[in-house]
Amino acid sequence: MKEAVPLSPDVHLDATFRSPDGRRAPRSVLHNGSAAMDVVTYTGDTLPAQHLASALAGAGFEVSRFRPVERTLLDTFDGRLHAAGVRLEVRAGADLQLIVSGGGPTPARLTVERLPAVAGDLPAGPLRARLAPLLDVRALRPTVRVASLQADAVRRNEEGKAVVGVALHDRPTGETGAPLSALLMAEIVQYEGYPRATRQGESLLGSLGLTRREGDVLDLAAEDAGIDLRGFVGSPTIRLDPSEHAVAGFRRVLANLADTIEANRQGTIDDIDPEFLHDLRVAVRRSRSILSHGKQVLPADGRDHFRAEFRWLGTVTSPLRDLDVYVIEWPGYVATLDPDTAAALGPVVDHIAAGRAAEHGTLVGQLGSARYQGLMTAWRAWLDPDAGKTKLPKKSNRLLGAVVAARIGEAQDQLLLRGRAIGPSTAAEELHELRKDAKRLRYLIECFGGLLPASARKPFVQRLKALQDNLGEHQDTEVHTAQLKAMSQELHGSPGVTAATLLAMGRLTEVFDRRRVEARNQFAERFANYDTKQTARALAELVETVS
Amino acid sequence: MKVLATYSIKGGVGKTTSAVNLAREAGVSGSRVLVWDLDPQGAATFFFRIRAKVKGGTERLVSSKGDLLEHVRASDIPGVHVVPADFSLRHLDLHLDNRKRPTERLAALLTGVEGRYDVAFLDCPPSISLASESVFGAADALLVPVIPTTLSSRTLHQLASFLATQDHPPDLLPYFSMVDGRKRLHREVMAELRGEWPHVLATAIPNASTIERMGPERAPVGEYAPSSLAAKAFGDLWAEMAARLWP
């Protein structure tokens, strides 16, 4: 350890900063902890925090008293902020501060009354405008917590201007109250335009025997607790080998989907945000679809049973998801109505909220049921290649790449065959079936994306997605029209429901119906744009490396 | 990034105090803020305790080699950075005039910091000049402080008439400044102007000795008198502007 800077016996540590000329320093400096991105931190295990504070004071820093501060990192379950290079920290001390760093040289800061759960909880302004598109409907959750005794030190120039700061953390503890692997942390607070002062601060901390490290106290807490700040990555695409046996690849894809189902179960039960249920349902649908695609390679024994059970799981989750879609899309639905008509729909909003609460209660029961537990336990066992002897179909040991390429080709043929038969007067059910065909193809490409070149996947999926968007709009508006009509009947005669409400529901139904007709009219052009030589070429490029 | 210029043809109406205090309020309510002091007096620079120095001078700053980032200094207010002024800005018109498209130069310099900040405040000197036209070319909105007197109201009309001659004029966001509610004239002018200009912002900044203390304190009001009426007024004014600009 290097020799410590001599301590000044006259150092007075005060909570109120004073400028060199005796004036009170700006209030914000007291809250001016470290910028979370590109933070330079020094750690120590032997130097007492009070001694470091005294040393800083002796070197001309103004140092506040140590006070308890709790810092928490917030992100969505799937780490959207982390993925976007944004960091949202909450600092609870004398007040509650949100600090958003990343995407610029200066963090954005905001004092709040309570923690925001969703983007809509933030006040109107640029911060909300920046975070809302990243968060979408996802809720913020704490990912890492640190508590420490914190003191802020700041050094000023001759103008009384802060040029470098140090945030000291004495004996930081993690989530469980366990001490972190460093007893003392000192984060350098950089001030843009004053690099020399930053270097001097770093040099001072280094001379006190502290060790430089990247990241701040929250990074250390995450590291100590083994927390992956990337969050849950529920991608259906996993690493696969085209030359492995098909059954092994299908099993691994399905096991990955089972992980997604399980990972999203608790969030659905706790009703944290609607994406948990959405992701759970998509994983269920993908599982059913891949089971179907794997008919010739997966064990026949149990396959139909699991398809039926996943159909059940899909069915019991549908009512809540339908209502979630209503809640999410509602502002867009009513935006086309005049304010009076929109206001008359108040009882409908209440009805949807009440229905949603009831459906959530029902679903919580289903997700906690013996049937659900039995399904997932048996499913894991069925997917485990080492769990007992299972009779495999003859084609199970074919090469995975060849099987997947063949399935993609067949799925595309099926889609084209059905789509080409659809004319202006074809029943809506056929369009719904076509939507299922498109999903089956999409799921194959996503779940076996590990075999396919990423550069070829994107152009093809873009073409498919353009068709899916049209089919989705058509079906969704049809479903919503039917639901709204049903709700109209349920609400008729209910207390508080006036003629104005029923008329407004009629207006909203008309909006849906217009959109449905528009989507139906656009279908022929969308399908023609998909059914082209370019799409065929894009598909050929997609599968040529594995077929 | 929204570019907001505190601007008035008339001097002494509270442009700089508005720029400094609104920047502070924007900073403490979650915005990443850049204040560009364009006034050779450098009052905003002084209030932020930053040395009045344009590195290399204004001529270099507005030249093709100019880069705003080189000049940025962090203030003591969280989230607020400053491009300081110095006396060389008195020749800003001249230096702009030497460029091919003078009225586009400030906008071009600001594109260099796009994405790093949510909002840039330009603190402009009074008058209508080439520099003002360059500010109009760069700004999304002009924040115009209006003292509720006959002369101030007249200059607001002059500004509106001038902007009407521009191809892509910025939005005009007038608000009352240095208001003394005890004066009948202030009350009458405010009522009259609100009738004539419905988009005048609802929040008015009072004429307060707390604001005058910015000089000795060298800080925005919210830093040394956070509970004062003036600090609250600047906070409310920013909230009103933010709700309009980021609905």
Interface residues (C-beta under 8 A of the other chain):
Chain A: R23 R24 A25 P26 R27 S28 V29 H31 N32 L98 V100 G103 G104 P105 T106 P107 A108 R109 L110 T111 L122 P123 A124 G125 P126 L127 R128 A129 R130 E159 G160 K161 A162 Q190 Y191 E192 G193 Y194
Chain B: K2 A26 G27 V28 S29 G30 S31 R32 V33 F48 R49 I50 R51 V72 R73 A74 S75 D76 I77 P78 G79 V80 H81 G115 R116 Y117 D118 V119 P216 E217 R218 A219 P220 G222 E223 Y224 P226 A239 A242 A243 W246 P247
